[in-house]
Amino acid sequence: MSEEILKLENVTKWYESAPERKILDGLTLAVNAGERFAIIGPSGCGKSTLLNVMGTLDAPSEGAVIVGDTSIAGLDEKALAKVRSEKIGFIFQMHHLLPQCTALENVLVPTLAHPGNDAAAASDRARELLGRVGLADKADSQPSQLSGGERQRVAVVRALINSPKLLLADEPTGALDEDNAVNLIELLSELNESEGLALIVVTHDRDIAESVGSVRTLSRGKIEAVS
C-alpha cells in the first residue's frame, strides 16, 4: 500500500472580506507517494487557493490538512516552515530566482534553512540535479544569462534540492512558449518517476493538464471529476 503524503479532510476556505463565498467547500483529497495528476479549472475557481492550502502556505477556515503524519492545525509559522522545507517543493509561474545569485546558489537557497546539513553534499546534489535537467554548464550563470526555459528549470531543481515528498506546481508553464512548456511537463513527469515524489500541477490549460496524466476538475469548491 502506497504511503499517504497529504490528506485534506472536509476543507472549507473563505476570506473575511467575503465570508459568504466559499472558495473551497468541504473538499476531501488524498495524495499518495509517487502519484501524479493535474488540477484544472477556470481562472478564479480557487486552484491557487487549493494549492496554497495543500502546501501549508494558507490555512483552511474549516477542516484538516495532514502532511505525512503531521496535522498542521495549531502549528506556528516556524513549525509550518519546517514541514514545508522538509516535505514540500514549490514551482510557480514566475521562477522568483535571486538575480544576484548564480544558478547553483539559487538552487542551494532552501538548504540554508537546515544549517546542520553537509554543505558539500548539498552542492554535489545541486550540481547533479542541474546536470539532469541539462544545465550542468550553467551552474555559474546568473538568471539574466539564462533563457526563460532555463530559469524555470533552475526553479525546478531548487524545489527538489531538499528531497521533498510532494512537488506542487502552480501554472508552471504560464510564462513559457509552447516548446518549453512541453519540455517542462516532460521533465516534471520524469522527475516524478525517478525521484519517487508526488506531483500536482495546477493549470487552466487542458492540453497541459492531460500531458501530466490524470486530470481532476475543481468546480464549486470541490474536486468533481477524475479523467
C-alpha positions in Angstrom: 0.0 0.0 0.0 1.3 3.4 -1.0 2.4 5.9 1.7 -0.1 8.8 2.1 1.8 12.0 1.6 -1.0 14.5 2.0 -4.6 14.5 3.1 -7.3 17.2 3.1 -10.4 16.4 5.1 -13.6 18.4 4.6 -11.5 21.5 3.9 -13.5 24.8 3.5 -11.9 28.1 2.8 -13.3 31.6 2.8 -11.9 35.0 3.4 -13.1 37.6 6.0 -13.8 40.1 3.2 -16.4 37.8 1.7 -17.4 35.1 4.2 -20.4 34.1 2.2 -18.2 33.0 -0.7 -16.7 29.6 -0.1 -13.7 29.2 -2.3 -13.2 25.6 -1.1 -16.3 23.8 0.2 -15.9 20.6 2.1 -13.1 19.4 -0.1 -11.5 16.0 0.6 -8.4 14.8 -1.2 -5.7 12.2 -0.5 -2.3 12.2 -2.3 -0.1 9.1 -2.2 3.6 8.7 -2.8 4.6 8.7 -6.4 1.1 9.9 -7.6 0.8 12.4 -10.4 -2.1 14.4 -11.5 -3.3 17.9 -12.7 -6.0 20.1 -11.3 -7.8 22.1 -13.8 -10.4 24.8 -13.7 -11.2 28.3 -15.0 -9.5 31.4 -13.6 -10.9 32.4 -10.2 -12.2 28.9 -9.3 -9.8 28.6 -6.4 -7.0 26.5 -7.9 -4.2 28.6 -6.4 -6.0 28.8 -3.0 -6.2 25.0 -3.0 -2.5 24.7 -3.8 -1.6 27.1 -1.1 -3.7 25.1 1.4 -2.1 21.9 0.3 1.4 23.5 0.7 0.6 24.9 4.1 1.1 28.5 2.8 -2.6 29.2 3.8 -4.7 27.6 6.5 -8.2 26.3 5.9 -11.2 28.1 7.5 -12.5 24.6 8.5 -11.3 21.1 8.1 -7.9 19.4 8.4 -4.7 19.3 6.4 -2.3 16.5 7.2 1.2 16.3 5.7 2.6 12.8 6.2 1.6 12.1 9.8 1.5 15.8 10.9 -1.6 17.8 11.2 -0.9 21.5 10.6 -3.7 22.6 12.9 -2.2 24.8 15.6 1.4 24.8 14.3 3.2 28.1 14.5 4.9 29.6 11.4 8.3 28.2 12.4 6.9 24.7 12.6 5.0 25.1 9.4 8.2 26.3 7.7 9.9 23.2 8.9 7.2 21.0 7.4 7.4 22.8 4.1 11.2 22.8 3.8 11.4 19.0 4.6 8.4 17.6 2.7 7.1 20.0 0.0 8.7 21.6 -3.0 7.0 24.5 -4.9 7.2 25.7 -8.5 5.4 28.9 -9.5 4.6 30.5 -12.9 7.3 33.1 -12.2 10.6 31.5 -11.2 11.4 34.0 -8.4 15.2 33.4 -8.8 17.5 35.8 -7.0 19.1 37.9 -9.7 22.4 38.5 -8.0 23.0 34.8 -7.4 24.2 32.1 -9.8 22.0 29.2 -10.8 23.9 27.0 -8.3 23.5 29.5 -5.5 19.7 29.9 -6.2 19.3 26.1 -6.0 21.1 26.0 -2.7 18.9 28.7 -1.0 16.4 26.2 0.5 19.3 24.3 2.2 20.1 27.4 4.3 17.0 26.5 6.4 19.0 23.4 7.6 22.3 24.8 8.8 23.4 21.4 10.1 23.3 19.9 6.6 26.5 18.9 4.8 27.2 21.9 2.5 29.5 19.8 0.2 26.9 17.1 -0.2 24.2 19.7 -0.9 26.4 21.3 -3.5 27.1 17.9 -5.1 23.3 17.2 -5.2 22.6 20.6 -6.7 25.2 20.1 -9.5 23.9 16.5 -10.1 20.3 17.8 -10.5 21.3 20.7 -12.7 23.1 18.1 -14.9 19.9 16.0 -15.0 17.9 19.0 -16.4 20.6 19.9 -18.9 22.1 22.8 -17.1 25.5 21.4 -16.0 27.3 24.1 -17.9 25.0 26.9 -16.5 25.7 26.4 -12.8 27.7 29.6 -12.5 25.4 31.7 -14.7 23.1 34.4 -13.3 19.4 34.4 -14.2 19.9 37.3 -16.6 22.2 35.0 -18.6 19.6 32.2 -18.9 16.6 31.8 -21.2 13.1 31.6 -19.7 13.0 27.9 -20.0 16.4 27.6 -18.4 15.4 29.8 -15.5 12.3 27.7 -14.9 14.4 24.5 -14.9 16.6 26.1 -12.2 13.4 26.7 -10.2 12.5 23.1 -10.6 15.9 22.0 -9.3 15.6 24.4 -6.4 12.3 22.8 -5.5 13.9 19.4 -5.4 17.1 20.2 -3.5 15.8 19.1 -0.1 14.3 15.8 -1.5 10.6 16.6 -0.9 7.9 14.0 -0.9 5.5 16.3 -2.7 6.0 18.8 -5.6 3.3 21.4 -6.1 3.4 23.4 -9.4 1.2 26.4 -9.9 0.7 27.3 -13.6 4.4 26.4 -14.1 4.2 26.8 -17.9 2.3 30.0 -17.9 5.3 32.2 -18.8 6.8 29.7 -21.3 6.4 29.2 -25.0 4.8 26.0 -26.3 8.0 24.1 -26.8 9.4 25.0 -23.4 6.1 24.2 -21.8 6.0 20.7 -23.2 9.7 20.2 -22.2 9.0 21.3 -18.7 6.0 19.0 -18.2 8.1 16.1 -19.6 10.8 17.0 -17.1 8.4 17.1 -14.2 6.9 13.7 -15.2 10.4 12.2 -15.4 11.4 13.5 -12.0 8.1 12.3 -10.5 9.2 8.8 -11.6 12.9 9.0 -10.9 12.6 10.8 -7.5 9.5 8.9 -6.4 7.8 12.1 -5.4 4.1 13.0 -5.8 3.4 15.7 -8.4 0.4 18.0 -8.5 0.2 20.5 -11.3 -2.4 23.3 -11.2 -3.3 24.8 -14.6 -6.1 26.3 -16.6 -4.7 24.7 -19.8 -6.4 21.3 -20.6 -3.7 20.3 -23.0 -1.0 20.8 -20.3 -3.2 19.0 -17.8 -3.7 16.0 -20.0 0.1 15.8 -20.7 0.6 15.4 -16.9 -1.6 12.3 -16.8 -4.7 12.1 -14.6 -6.9 15.2 -14.6 -9.1 16.4 -11.8 -11.5 19.3 -12.1 -12.0 21.9 -9.4 -15.6 23.3 -9.5 -17.8 25.0 -6.9 -15.1 24.4 -4.3 -14.8 20.7 -4.7 -12.8 18.2 -6.8 -15.6 17.0 -9.0 -14.1 14.8 -11.7 -11.2 12.4 -12.4 -10.3 11.6 -16.0 
